[in-house]
Amino acid sequence: MAELHLLSPKGFRAGGVYAGIKQKKTPDVGLLVADAPVSAAGVFTTNKVVAAPVVVGRKHIAGGSLRGVVLNSGNANACTGKQGEKDAIAMCKLAASLVGCDPTEMLPSSTGIIGHMLPMANVNAGIKRVAGELGDSQEHALNFATAIMTTDARRKAASATVKIGRQTVTLAGVCKGAGMIGPRMVGPAVASKRMAGMHATMLAYLTTDAKIAPRVLQGMLGSVSDESFNAVTVDDHTSTNDTAVLLASGASGAAITSSADRKKFTAALREVCQSLAYQIAADGEGATKVVIIRISKAKDDFTARTIARAIANSPLVKCAMHGNDPNWGRIVSAAGMCGVAFDPSRATLKLQGTTVFRNGTPVSFDPEKVSKDLAASEVTVDLTCGGGTAETTLWTCDLSKEYVTINADYHT
């Protein structure tokens, strides 16, 4: 069986080309196009500093239908004022003229350096070229996935299939993100009313050939994002450009209508999005390991997520993870300082399966063995709070000298 990729779901074409925006000569302009208007859902950054393509993209996706996505990497088109919005709209207009649709049916995305105007001559040349090279092969999918990368060390992709009646529905996605990662994304309607919130960027593009009504699709993506993209952090820096988009072509002939089918499809979507989120943590700038933070028996969901994020984002914890140091005191104190219900006298902490703290007191353990266990490429931190039934999982990574080097040298 052929390997599944972004264009395995029926009804989509894509491509990526080098247009001279990035110094590295790899694709930096991409186009993902559906054969006809499709149901579309999106979630976007809640940073109050919002990049121009996000401003435009929220408007274009509000009606629940798109023909595609046009994007560039190497330049975020953020903090670029009205001209930045005009440039994002111009990207949509050019792509639409080449695809044969209305400009409002295209969603723009950008990622890269903040505060620089888009080099529109390069962008336009890239859009024209990629529009003439669209296809549905794995190579086309790989070129598109490369076109969204900035400080990423590798492409990130995931896929799944699910049986709906007698039909097989395919779902696939690609994403990028390695630094400036602390997504807090919500749907366009919510974002326009509630801009609360806290550079590379987190971008994700998902395709499926299921037939799903836009409102249902938006609900699915919103809920799954909280369990995946919004549950990964590298440095807890919410980007100006964070975007995740899901396009449903309906080309498989399988309609997602019953509650049972919605549940099955949502499970497949969760599988794909959580795989992508994990890959972001694994590719964190300078990372040597993925750290999985699992919180259980917390008072409520908010408490569980707040404690998980406090542990994951603590520089002390992240440095201990890099040094394979079973310094459980840093973890427990991080849980206790974040302003939510936490009683250490009822808590238990395990590192790589070894209990190191229970009910307010340390537990005798072999520190050398646990240190060796922490040297793995995947590390688990399990904190049982003993204050309720809520649980959550969050993915992060360690903090290394390489992270500092990358971000100290990143051109601004």
C-alpha positions in Angstrom: 0.0 0.0 0.0 1.3 3.4 -1.0 2.4 5.7 1.8 -0.3 8.3 2.7 0.5 12.0 2.4 -1.3 15.4 2.4 -2.7 14.8 -1.1 -3.9 11.3 -0.5 -7.4 12.5 0.3 -9.2 12.9 -3.0 -9.8 16.4 -4.5 -6.6 18.3 -3.7 -3.4 19.4 -5.4 -0.4 21.3 -4.1 3.1 22.3 -4.7 6.0 24.3 -3.4 8.8 26.3 -5.1 11.8 28.4 -4.2 11.2 32.1 -4.8 14.3 33.6 -3.1 12.6 34.7 0.2 14.6 32.4 2.4 18.4 32.3 2.2 18.4 28.6 2.2 17.4 27.5 -1.3 14.5 25.3 -0.5 10.8 25.9 -1.3 9.4 29.0 0.3 6.2 29.6 -1.6 3.4 27.0 -1.4 -0.1 26.5 -2.8 -2.7 24.0 -1.6 -5.8 23.9 -3.8 -9.1 22.0 -3.8 -10.7 21.0 -7.2 -13.8 22.8 -6.1 -15.0 24.9 -3.1 -14.8 22.8 0.0 -15.9 23.0 3.7 -13.2 24.7 5.7 -12.4 25.3 9.3 -9.6 27.1 11.0 -8.1 28.1 14.4 -5.8 31.1 14.8 -3.5 32.8 17.2 -4.8 34.7 20.2 -1.8 36.9 20.4 -2.9 40.6 20.4 -0.2 41.2 17.9 -1.7 39.6 14.9 0.0 39.1 11.6 -1.6 40.4 8.4 -2.3 37.0 6.9 -4.2 36.0 10.0 -6.3 39.1 9.9 -7.2 38.4 6.3 -7.5 34.6 6.7 -10.0 34.9 9.6 -12.3 36.9 7.3 -12.0 34.6 4.3 -12.7 31.4 6.3 -15.6 32.9 8.2 -18.2 31.6 5.8 -16.9 28.0 6.1 -15.8 27.5 2.5 -12.4 27.9 0.7 -10.7 26.8 -2.5 -7.2 26.7 -1.0 -4.3 28.2 0.9 -1.4 30.4 -0.5 1.6 30.8 1.7 5.2 31.8 2.1 8.0 31.2 4.6 11.0 33.3 5.4 8.9 36.4 6.2 6.0 36.5 8.7 4.3 39.6 7.2 3.7 40.6 10.9 3.8 44.1 12.3 3.7 45.5 8.8 0.6 47.7 9.1 -2.0 48.3 6.4 0.6 47.5 3.7 1.0 44.0 5.1 -2.8 43.4 4.9 -2.7 44.7 1.3 0.1 42.3 0.5 -1.8 39.4 2.0 -4.8 40.2 0.0 -2.7 40.6 -3.1 -1.4 37.0 -2.6 -4.9 35.8 -2.5 -5.9 37.8 -5.6 -3.0 36.4 -7.6 -3.5 32.8 -6.5 -7.3 33.1 -7.1 -6.8 34.4 -10.6 -4.5 31.4 -11.4 -6.8 28.8 -9.8 -10.1 30.3 -11.1 -11.9 31.4 -7.9 -12.8 34.5 -5.9 -9.9 36.0 -3.8 -11.9 35.5 -0.7 -11.8 31.7 -1.3 -8.0 31.7 -0.7 -6.5 31.8 2.8 -3.1 33.4 3.1 -0.3 32.3 5.5 3.2 33.5 6.2 6.0 32.6 8.6 9.4 33.9 9.3 11.0 37.2 10.4 8.6 39.7 12.0 8.6 43.4 11.0 9.9 43.1 7.4 7.7 43.9 4.4 7.0 41.0 2.1 9.3 41.0 -1.0 6.2 40.9 -3.3 8.2 40.6 -6.5 9.6 37.3 -5.2 6.3 36.2 -3.7 4.3 36.9 -6.9 6.9 35.1 -9.1 6.7 32.1 -6.7 2.9 32.0 -6.8 2.8 32.1 -10.6 5.4 29.3 -10.8 3.9 27.0 -8.2 0.4 27.4 -9.8 1.8 25.9 -13.0 3.3 23.0 -11.1 0.5 21.7 -9.0 -0.1 18.0 -8.6 -1.3 15.3 -6.2 1.8 13.1 -5.9 3.9 12.5 -2.8 6.6 14.8 -4.3 4.1 17.6 -4.5 3.1 17.1 -0.9 6.7 17.1 0.2 7.4 20.3 -1.7 4.4 22.0 0.0 5.5 20.7 3.4 9.0 22.1 2.8 7.6 25.5 1.8 6.2 26.1 5.3 9.5 25.4 7.1 11.7 28.0 8.8 13.9 26.8 11.7 12.5 23.3 11.4 15.0 20.5 11.1 12.6 18.2 9.4 9.2 18.0 7.7 6.2 16.9 9.9 3.3 14.9 8.5 0.7 12.5 9.7 -2.3 10.6 8.2 -5.1 8.3 9.1 -8.0 6.4 7.5 -11.5 5.7 8.9 -14.4 3.6 7.6 -17.6 5.5 7.2 -20.3 3.1 6.1 -18.8 1.3 3.1 -16.4 4.1 2.2 -12.9 4.7 3.4 -12.2 8.3 4.4 -8.6 9.6 4.3 -7.3 12.3 6.5 -3.8 13.8 6.3 -1.9 16.8 7.5 1.4 18.7 7.6 2.7 21.2 10.0 5.7 23.3 10.9 7.1 24.6 14.2 10.3 24.4 16.2 10.6 27.6 18.1 8.2 30.4 19.2 5.9 27.6 20.1 3.1 28.0 22.7 -0.1 27.9 20.6 -3.4 29.2 22.1 -5.6 29.0 19.0 -9.3 29.5 18.7 -11.8 29.8 15.8 -12.3 33.0 13.8 -15.6 33.9 15.4 -14.2 33.6 18.9 -10.9 35.4 18.0 -12.8 38.4 16.8 -14.6 38.8 20.1 -12.0 37.5 22.6 -8.4 38.4 21.8 -7.0 37.4 25.2 -3.8 35.5 25.2 -0.7 35.6 26.3 9.3 33.2 16.1 9.0 30.5 14.1 5.3 29.8 14.2 3.0 26.9 14.3 1.2 26.3 11.0 -0.8 23.2 10.2 -2.8 22.3 7.1 -5.1 19.2 7.1 -7.1 17.6 4.2 -9.8 15.0 4.1 -12.1 13.6 1.5 -15.0 13.3 3.9 -18.1 15.4 3.4 -18.7 17.5 6.5 -20.8 20.6 7.1 -18.6 23.6 7.9 -20.1 24.2 11.3 -19.5 20.6 12.3 -16.0 20.7 10.9 -15.2 23.9 12.9 -16.4 22.3 16.1 -14.3 19.2 15.5 -11.1 21.2 14.8 -11.7 23.5 17.7 -12.0 20.7 20.2 -9.2 18.6 18.8 -6.8 21.6 18.7 -7.1 22.0 22.5 -5.9 18.4 22.8 -3.1 18.6 20.3 -1.8 21.9 18.9 -2.7 23.9 22.0 -1.1 21.2 24.1 2.4 21.6 22.8 5.0 24.1 24.0 8.7 24.7 23.2 9.1 28.2 24.8 5.5 29.2 25.5 5.8 32.1 23.1 2.5 32.4 21.2 3.3 33.4 17.7 1.7 36.3 15.7 0.9 33.9 12.9 -0.3 30.6 14.4 -2.8 28.9 12.1 -4.4 25.5 11.6 -6.7 24.9 8.7 -8.8 21.8 7.8 -10.3 21.3 4.3 -12.9 18.7 3.6 -13.6 17.9 -0.1 -16.3 15.3 0.2 -14.7 13.5 -2.8 -14.8 10.1 -1.1 -18.6 10.2 -1.1 -18.8 9.5 2.6 -20.8 12.0 4.6 -20.2 12.6 8.3 -23.7 13.0 9.6 -24.5 10.6 12.5 -23.1 11.1 16.0 -21.3 7.7 15.6 -19.6 8.8 12.4 -18.7 12.2 13.9 -17.1 10.3 16.9 -15.1 8.1 14.6 -13.9 10.9 12.4 -13.0 13.1 15.4 -10.9 10.2 16.8 -9.0 10.0 13.5 -8.5 13.8 13.4 -7.3 13.7 17.0 -4.8 11.0 16.0 -3.4 13.1 13.2 -3.2 16.3 15.1 -1.6 14.8 18.2 1.0 13.1 16.0 1.8 16.5 14.5 1.9 18.2 17.9 4.3 15.5 19.1 6.6 16.0 16.1 6.7 19.7 16.9 8.0 19.0 20.4 10.5 16.5 19.0 11.8 19.1 16.6 12.0 21.9 19.2 14.9 24.2 18.6 17.9 22.5 20.2 15.8 19.7 21.7 17.4 16.4 22.5 14.2 14.7 23.8 10.4 14.9 24.0 9.0 15.5 27.5 5.5 14.3 28.0 3.7 15.9 31.0 0.7 13.9 32.2 -1.5 15.4 34.9 -4.2 13.3 36.5 -6.8 13.7 39.3 -6.8 17.5 39.1 -9.7 19.6 40.3 -10.8 20.5 36.8 -9.6 20.8 33.2 -8.3 24.4 33.6 -6.4 23.3 36.7 -4.9 20.3 34.9 -3.8 22.3 31.9 -2.4 25.2 34.0 -0.3 22.8 36.1 1.0 21.0 33.0 1.9 24.2 31.3 3.7 25.6 34.4 5.8 22.4 34.6 6.5 22.3 30.9 7.5 25.9 30.6 9.7 26.1 33.7 13.3 26.8 32.5 14.5 25.0 35.7 12.5 21.8 34.8 13.5 22.0 31.1 17.2 22.3 32.0 17.0 19.4 34.5 15.5 17.3 31.7 18.4 18.3 29.4 20.8 17.2 32.1 19.0 14.0 33.0 18.6 15.3 36.5 15.7 13.7 38.5 15.2 17.0 40.4 11.6 16.4 41.4 11.5 19.5 43.6 11.5 21.8 40.6 8.5 19.9 39.2 6.4 19.9 42.4 7.2 23.6 43.1 6.2 24.5 39.5 2.8 22.9 40.1 2.4 24.8 43.4 3.3 28.3 42.1 0.8 28.6 39.2 -2.2 29.9 41.1 -4.5 26.9 40.9 -5.7 24.3 43.4 -2.8 22.0 44.3 -2.2 20.2 47.6 1.3 18.5 47.7 0.2 16.3 50.6 -2.1 14.5 48.2 0.2 14.4 45.2 2.3 11.7 43.7 5.1 12.3 41.1 6.7 9.7 38.8 9.6 10.2 36.5 9.9 7.6 33.8 7.7 5.3 35.8 9.7 5.7 39.1 7.9 7.2 42.0 10.0 10.0 43.5 7.5 12.0 45.6 4.3 10.9 47.4 1.9 12.7 49.7 4.2 15.7 50.5 7.4 13.7 51.2 10.2 12.3 49.1 10.4 8.6 48.2 13.6 6.7 48.3 14.8 5.9 44.7 18.0 5.2 42.9 19.0 8.6 41.3 21.6 7.1 39.0 19.1 4.7 37.5 16.5 7.4 37.1 19.1 9.7 35.5 19.9 7.0 33.0 16.2 6.5 32.3 15.9 10.3 31.7 18.6 10.1 29.0 16.0 8.5 26.7 14.6 10.4 23.6 11.2 10.4 25.2 10.6 11.2 28.9 7.4 11.0 30.9 6.5 13.1 33.9 3.4 11.8 35.7 1.8 14.0 38.4 -1.2 12.8 40.2 -2.8 15.7 42.1 -5.4 13.8 44.2 -7.9 16.7 44.0 -10.4 15.6 41.4 -10.9 13.7 38.2 -9.5 16.0 35.5 -6.5 14.9 33.4 -4.5 16.3 30.5 -1.4 15.6 28.5 1.1 18.2 27.2 4.2 17.7 25.0 7.3 19.8 25.4 11.1 19.3 25.1 14.3 20.0 27.0 16.2 23.3 27.0 19.7 23.1 25.6 22.5 25.5 24.8 21.7 25.0 21.2 18.3 26.7 21.7 20.1 29.8 23.0 22.5 29.7 20.1 19.7 29.4 17.5 17.7 32.3 19.0 20.7 34.5 19.7 21.8 34.2 16.1 18.3 34.5 14.5 18.3 37.6 12.3 15.9 40.4 13.2 
